[in-house]
Amino acid sequence: MGLQKDIKFSLLRSLLAAPIYFLLRLYVLTLRVRVANAEEFEGHLEGGGRVVFCCWHQRLFVLFCYPRLHQLSPCLMISQSRDGDVVADIAKRLGGLPVRGSSTRGGERALREMISEVMRRRAGVHIVDGPQGPARVIKPGLITLAQIARAAVCPIYVSYERTWIFKSWDRFMLPKPFSRVLVGMGPLESVSPEADASEFERIRRDIEEKMIRGYEEADRYWQEKKRP
């Protein structure tokens, strides 16, 4: 029975991946996206540097909103779940390379592959509190990836003018059709190759705190817009 279910799911996934992808692309066309502060990471890449983009699981819909990421063909760690299978198919269609694994399953192998691909492609994406939380807590894999791959960390701060909020562990957000979206690229953060355990944790906490503040500031943007 297990094999039959796997076969049925694979067939269903292959049939649904393309329609879901095209529906999402059409959906994104209804949004008005503004990108801010992209100059620093663009210059870093043009100078031969490497970048790991990171965001909260709650806001990962930004991956569909920002075509520049698709042009960079980044690698992206995606969990080995059935939901992850669908996301991985869509990520391929967007031009990225899905690397299968997470902190709960296949993490060490996936991290090694991410390091290799970031060094080769010079761009990667890391959902830092996925796949199951806790929300807004950066896991050590981001810092390890940036340190070994000699890549700068670039937080992505995304905020939606109008949004639906789901009852998931991360309170996942989906922008409503025809709403405005702000995508802010944070300052690059470097990780020293010589960082010891205490410095490693200090960097992790520092980036985590900056991301929390950055998302709060991004969300205030729309509150200020509504003030008379």
C-alpha positions, 0 to 999 in steps of 0.5 A: 500500500505504501508503494502504491501511495508513493506512485499515486503521489508522484503522478499527482505531483507531476500533473499539478506542478506545472499548473501551480507554477503558472497560477503563482506566476499569474498571481504575482503579476497582480502584485506591485513589488518595490525592491529597495537597497539591492545595490550592495549585494549586486556590487558584491556579486559583480566583484566575484563575491558569494551571497546567501539570502535568508528570510523567515519561513513566514515570508518565503512567498517573496521567492516568487515576487523577486525575479532577480533571484530567479536570474541568479539561479540560486540553490535552495534547501527544501525539506524531504517532505511530500510538501517539499516535493511540490515546492522543489518542482516549482523551485526548478521551474523558477530557475533554482536548484533545490537541495533536499534536506532540513534540520530534521532530516538529511540536514548534514548531507544537504548542508554539504551540498549547499556549501558546494553549490553556493561556492559554484553558483555564488548564490544561495537561499536559506529559510532560516527558521524552517521547516518546523520552527521555532519561528524567528529563530535562526538555526546554526546551518546559516552561519556554517554555510556562510563561513565555509562557503566564504559567502556574505549573509544578506537578509531579505525583508519582505512586507505586504500591504494587505495579507492573509495570515494562515493558522500555521506554526509560523503564521504564514503570510500570503499577499492579497491580490493587487496589494503592494509588496516591499522587498528590502535587502539588508546590509551584508553580514560576513562570517570570519573563517576563524570564528570560534564557537563563542564568536559563531554564536554571537554572529548567529544571535546578531543576525537573528536580532537584526532580522527581527528588527528589520521585519518590524521596520518593514511592517511599519512601512505600511502603517506609516503609509496609512497615517494622514 
